[in-house]
Amino acid sequence: SGVLFDASSSHGSLLAHVGNGDTIIGGSASDTISVNNASAGAHGTSFNATLYGGSGAPNLFEFLNGQGGHYTIADFGSAAGNTVGLSASQMNNLQNVLDAETVSGGNTTIRLNDKTEITFLNDTHLAHNNFHAIK
């Protein structure tokens, strides 16, 4: 089982690194939630976490060292300017990823070329400008 980390009542910035089964809830300041899923390979696609950036300032959801897994961003549309950071190689394939997105029940799921799946709850309007390259 994972960890529940709830910073929803915080006004400070949160930098959180996500583990398998975690639920991370950001606060009202700009938060960075990093999924360094290098260990996900051991769990395969069963590696998962639920992420909330929180309302208020824009948040960054980073996906590093892609090894698969399934992640849910529960409130991507709640703060203007929220973005997803991907590796340069993932960004090179982004248009193909967006073209193959699945929209169902008001949610959008994308599948990166490393088998990482990201579901954006209550969001059906993902665009290229929601993503940027991270180092």
Backbone as a ProteinNet text record, in pm:
[ID]
protein_1_A
[PRIMARY]
SGVLFDASSSHGSLLAHVGNGDTIIGGSASDTISVNNASAGAHGTSFNATLYGGSGAPNLFEFLNGQGGHYTIADFGSAAGNTVGLSASQMNNLQNVLDAETVSGGNTTIRLNDKTEITFLNDTHLAHNNFHAIK
[TERTIARY]
84.1	0	87.6	34.1	109.6	88.5	141.1	137.1	35.8	-39.3	-124.6	-51.9	-17.8	44.5	-49.1	-104.3	-205.1	-153.6	-122.9	-78	-184.7	-310	-416.4	-438.1	-403.8	-421.1	-295.4	-192.8	-66.5	-69.5	-3.1	12.5	153.6	239.7	376.3	382.6	494.6	514.8	552	504.9	530.3	616.8	722.4	800.3	786	714.9	687	737.4	800	842	748.1	691.7	581.5	632.2	573.5	599.7	477.2	493.5	384.6	267.8	149.1	27.6	3.9	91.6	78.2	-39.2	-91.6	-184.2	-119.3	-92.9	-27.6	-126.7	-148.4	-240	-161.3	-148.1	-74.5	-156.8	-90.9	-156.1	-194	-207.6	-253.6	-140	-14.9	99.2	138.1	234.6	283.8	354	312.5	369.9	436.6	539.4	602.6	588	521.5	500.9	574.4	680.4	768	742.7	719.9	707.3	838.2	927.9	1054.6	1035.4	974.1	925.9	1028	1156.8	1258.9	1232.7	1173.1	1144.2	1014.8	942.7	814.4	833	950	974.9	958.4	992.1	976.8	829.5	745	601.3	525.5	593	526.1	416.7	309	200.9	117.2	149.3	73.1	119.2	231.6	279.7	180.5	130.6	28	33	-25.2	-38.3	-147.4	-204.9	-305.7	-249.9	-257.5	-194.9	-297.8	-291.9	-374.3	-278	-278.3	-190.6	-242	-369.6	-429.2	-474.3	-558.3	-609.2	-516.6	-536.4	-454.2	-350.2	-224.5	-114.1	-90.8	-27.9	-0.7	90.4	70.7	147.9	218.1	327.8	404	400.6	357.7	359.5	470.2	579.9	694.7	692.5	720.4	731.3	872	954.1	1095.6	1124	1229.5	1278.4	1167.5	1096.6	978.4	1000.5	924.9	927.4	786.6	689.7	553	480.1	364.3	280.7	161	66.6	-53.3	-69.6	-87.7	-98.2	-226	-292.3	-413.1	-387.3	-406.9	-402.4	-547.5	-588	-729.4	-782.7	-694.4	-743.9	-661.9	-621.9	-535	-595.2	-724.4	-789.1	-825.1	-793.3	-839.3	-757.1	-634.8	-551.8	-502.5	-524.6	-479.3	-327.5	-277.1	-133	-69.5	-147.6	-89.4	-21.2	94.4	167.3	219.7	251.8	315	453.4	554.6	691.7	729.5	783.5	825.1	969.8	1035.1	1171	1169.2	1285.2	1295	1249.8	1285.2	1244.3	1092.8	1029.4	883.1	820.3	880.5	827.2	836	939.7	953.7	839.7	777.2	668.1	531.4	526.3	404.1	285.2	305.1	190.6	127	209.9	155.8	78.4	130	62.3	-73.7	-77.3	-203.6	-302.1	-250.3	-337.8	-402	-334.7	-384.5	-452.1	-475.9	-538	-675.4	-717.2	-848.3	-931.5	-1049.2	-1141.1	-1261.2	-1289.5	-1401.2	-1455.1	-1585.8	-1648.4	-1598.5	-1556.9	-1507.3	-1361.9	-1291.6	-1150.9	-1067.5	-941.9	-851	-733.4	-699.7	-582.7	-485.7	-358.7	-252.9	-158.4	-95.1	1.9	132.9	235	366.4	435.1	541.6	606	681	695	757.3	652.8	528.4	414.5	356.5	401.5	340.1	203.9	101.2	-32.7	-65.2	-117.6	-158.5	-303.8	-389.5	-530.3	-555.4	-615.8	-652.6	-803.1	-841.9	-984.4	-1052.3	-1173.5	-1256.5	-1186.7	-1108.6	-1038	-1037.9	-1096.2	-1101	-1035	-958.3	-901	-750.4	-676.3	-531.1	-475.9	-373.3	-309.8	-158.8	-87.4	58.6	113.9	48.8	100.9	78.7	11.4	0.3	125.2	218.1	336.5	462.2	572.4	701.3	813.3	929.3	1044.9	1111.8	1153.2	1230.2	1365.9	1460.1	1596.7	1617.5
-118.5	0	123.3	233.2	355.9	451.6	569.2	675.7	780.1	834.4	949.5	1070.4	1164.7	1289	1401.4	1470.1	1572.8	1708.9	1794	1930.4	2031.7	1988.2	2075.1	2199.5	2196.2	2315.8	2402.3	2364.1	2438	2550.1	2659.8	2769.4	2771.8	2680.1	2670.3	2577.6	2582.9	2495.8	2355.7	2257.2	2117.1	2058.4	1986.5	1905.1	1762.4	1679.5	1542.8	1444.2	1337.1	1226	1109.8	1054.5	959.6	816.2	735.7	592.7	513.8	383.8	297.6	303.1	328.1	330.1	458.1	557	682.7	765.8	848.2	955.6	1083.5	1176	1302.2	1414.4	1502.4	1615.6	1742.6	1827.1	1951.8	2059.4	2172.3	2285.2	2393.9	2517	2626.6	2698.5	2672.9	2732.3	2641.9	2685.9	2603	2480.4	2363	2237.7	2164.9	2086	1996.9	1855.8	1772.9	1633.7	1548.2	1479.1	1403	1254.3	1193.2	1048.8	999.4	952.7	895.4	745.9	696.3	558.8	458.9	481.5	385.1	249	248.1	121.3	57.4	126.1	72.1	-55	-69.4	-188	-316.3	-312.2	-429.9	-462.3	-360.9	-379.5	-388.4	-356	-354.1	-250.2	-280.2	-183	-173.6	-253.1	-243.6	-126.1	-63.4	54.2	166.6	230.6	332.6	434.9	550.9	657	752.6	824.3	926.4	1060.2	1159.3	1289.3	1401.1	1490.6	1611.5	1728.5	1822.1	1937.9	2041	2041.8	2143.8	2263.2	2345	2462.3	2579.8	2683.7	2803.4	2814.8	2820.3	2842.7	2719.8	2741.5	2630.2	2524.3	2399.9	2286.9	2216.2	2149	2071.1	1924.8	1839.4	1694.8	1639.6	1592.6	1544	1392	1339.5	1195.2	1165.7	1105.8	1082.4	933	899.3	760.5	661.4	683	604.1	454.7	384.5	239.2	182	259.6	209.7	248.4	189.3	219.9	302.3	317.5	396.8	503.4	625.8	741.3	816.3	865.3	943.8	1083.5	1183.3	1323	1364.8	1383	1397.8	1538.4	1638.5	1776.9	1863.2	1807.3	1879.9	2012.6	2018.7	2140.5	2239.7	2209.8	2296.3	2423.3	2426	2547.1	2581.7	2704.2	2747.5	2736.1	2683.9	2675.5	2546.7	2449.9	2320.9	2260.5	2196.3	2134.7	1997.9	1919.2	1789.2	1798.2	1761.7	1759.3	1618.9	1607.9	1479.4	1489	1374.9	1373.3	1421.9	1462.1	1510.5	1403.3	1277.9	1171.9	1152.8	1166.9	1158.3	1276.8	1394.7	1513.9	1499.8	1433.6	1413.8	1330.3	1249.2	1161.4	1213.1	1335	1383.6	1391.4	1437.8	1450.1	1314.5	1210.8	1075.3	1030.6	1064.5	1029.5	1098.3	1228	1302.1	1252.8	1217.2	1165.3	1032.6	955.6	824	825.8	945.3	952.1	886.7	838.7	777.7	867	906.6	986.9	899.6	887.2	804.2	858.6	877.9	923.3	1057.6	1144.4	1276.1	1277.9	1165	1154.3	1124.5	1166	1139.6	1058	952	870.4	876.5	901.8	896	782.5	725.9	618.4	661.9	674.8	713.2	590.8	614.2	501.4	409.2	446.2	358.3	278.7	278.7	208.1	278.4	399.4	478.6	525.7	507.3	558.9	668.3	778.8	890.3	921.6	915.1	950.3	1085.2	1174.4	1308.3	1306.4	1308.7	1304.4	1436.4	1426.4	1543.5	1641.1	1587.8	1672.5	1602.7	1667.6	1610.1	1700.3	1798.5	1896.7	1910.9	1801.5	1810.3	1869.2	1949.9	2013	2009.7	2029.8	2027.9	2123.9	2240.3	2339.3	2300.1	2187.7	2135.9	2058.2	2038.7	1955.6	2034.9	2001	2059.8	1963.2	1984.3	1897.6	1933.6	1830.5	1849.1	1784.2	1828	1774.4	1656.9
0	0	0	-46.3	-60.6	53.9	34.1	133	88.6	183.3	156.8	212.6	124.4	168.4	128.6	226.8	202.4	247.1	149.1	178.2	138.8	129.8	78.4	163.2	290.5	373.7	378.2	302.1	300.5	197.3	229.9	134.3	77.3	122.2	71.9	-47.6	-119.5	-234.7	-189.1	-261.1	-231.1	-341.3	-302.5	-395.1	-346	-420	-376	-479.6	-432.6	-517.3	-488.8	-592.9	-582	-577.9	-489.8	-483.6	-525.1	-536.2	-580.1	-481.9	-534.8	-455.2	-377.7	-394.5	-320.6	-370.5	-281.4	-315.6	-265.5	-356	-322.8	-350.6	-251.5	-266.1	-238.9	-341.1	-327.2	-259.4	-231.8	-166.3	-264.7	-215.3	-300.1	-372.3	-334.7	-404.9	-522.2	-602.8	-712.8	-656.5	-700.7	-653.5	-768.7	-736.6	-832.7	-779.1	-855.3	-816.2	-918.6	-872.3	-961.4	-949.2	-1062.9	-1070.9	-1130.8	-1044.3	-1089.1	-1088.6	-1193.9	-1192.1	-1243.2	-1212.4	-1251.7	-1189.2	-1070.9	-1003.9	-1052.7	-1137	-1183.6	-1264.8	-1327.8	-1407.5	-1328.1	-1199.5	-1114.5	-1091.4	-1095.5	-1074.3	-1206.5	-1316.6	-1446.4	-1448.6	-1516	-1527.8	-1401.8	-1297.6	-1173.5	-1087.3	-1120.1	-1047.1	-1071.8	-963.7	-982.1	-870.3	-896.9	-796.4	-841.9	-745.1	-772.8	-728.6	-816.7	-794.4	-800.9	-703.9	-701	-686.5	-779.7	-768	-670.1	-646.6	-560.7	-643.2	-584.2	-655.5	-632	-708.1	-690.6	-799.7	-760.6	-854	-942.6	-1059.6	-1151.3	-1088.5	-1128.9	-1078.4	-1193.1	-1159.8	-1256.5	-1214.1	-1305	-1284.1	-1373.7	-1313.7	-1390.3	-1398	-1516.5	-1535.9	-1585.9	-1497.9	-1522.7	-1535	-1606.7	-1612.6	-1640.6	-1748.1	-1777.6	-1779.2	-1699.5	-1693.3	-1689.1	-1725.7	-1722.9	-1596.2	-1577.4	-1462.5	-1504.6	-1412	-1440.2	-1332.8	-1377.1	-1288.3	-1321	-1217.3	-1234.4	-1182.2	-1267.9	-1224.7	-1208.6	-1083.4	-1051.9	-1072.9	-1078.8	-1086.4	-1181.3	-1294.1	-1386.6	-1430.4	-1451.8	-1498.3	-1389.4	-1262	-1152.5	-1135.4	-1183.5	-1174.2	-1313.6	-1355.5	-1487.5	-1494.1	-1604.4	-1622.9	-1575.6	-1526.4	-1489.7	-1611.7	-1590.3	-1700.6	-1660.3	-1762.9	-1745.7	-1807.4	-1729.7	-1779.3	-1822	-1943.2	-1998.5	-2044.8	-2059.5	-2113	-2257.5	-2306.7	-2445	-2543.2	-2517.8	-2610.6	-2610	-2493.1	-2487.8	-2560.3	-2545	-2612.7	-2764.2	-2813.9	-2958.2	-3014.7	-2931.3	-2972.9	-2927.7	-2872.4	-2808.4	-2903.3	-3025.1	-3114.9	-3141.7	-3157.7	-3175.8	-3052.7	-2933.9	-2808.2	-2800.8	-2831.4	-2826.6	-2932.4	-3049.4	-3154.8	-3115	-3028	-2987.5	-2850.4	-2794.3	-2661.5	-2663.5	-2547	-2530.4	-2439.8	-2486.5	-2405.6	-2373.1	-2242.1	-2198.2	-2066.9	-2059.9	-1936.2	-1887.5	-1978.7	-1940.2	-1897.5	-1910.9	-1873.6	-1997.2	-1995	-2105.8	-2055.8	-2128.7	-2096.5	-2213	-2179.1	-2279.7	-2242.3	-2343.8	-2323.9	-2387.4	-2303.2	-2352.5	-2412.2	-2491.5	-2558.1	-2462.5	-2334.1	-2234.2	-2155.8	-2201.9	-2142.2	-2020	-1990	-1884.1	-1932.5	-1849.9	-1879.1	-1779.3	-1830.5	-1745.5	-1777.5	-1675.8	-1692.7	-1627.8	-1702.5	-1656.7	-1631.7	-1503.7	-1471.1	-1505.8	-1557.1	-1589.8	-1683.6	-1776.4	-1872.6	-2007.4	-2106.2	-2240.9	-2343.8	-2297.5	-2389.9	-2372	-2377	-2367.5	-2496.3	-2482.2	-2597.5	-2578.9	-2687.4	-2685.3	-2580.3	-2561.7	-2466.4	-2320.1	-2293.4	-2156.4	-2115.3	-2209.2	-2187.6	-2220	-2152.2	-2187.8	-2150.9	-2212.2	-2188	-2056.2	-1983.9	-1861.2	-1880.6	-1802	-1815.9	-1724.9
[MASK]
+++++++++++++++++++++++++++++++++++++++++++++++++++++++++++++++++++++++++++++++++++++++++++++++++++++++++++++++++++++++++++++++++++++++

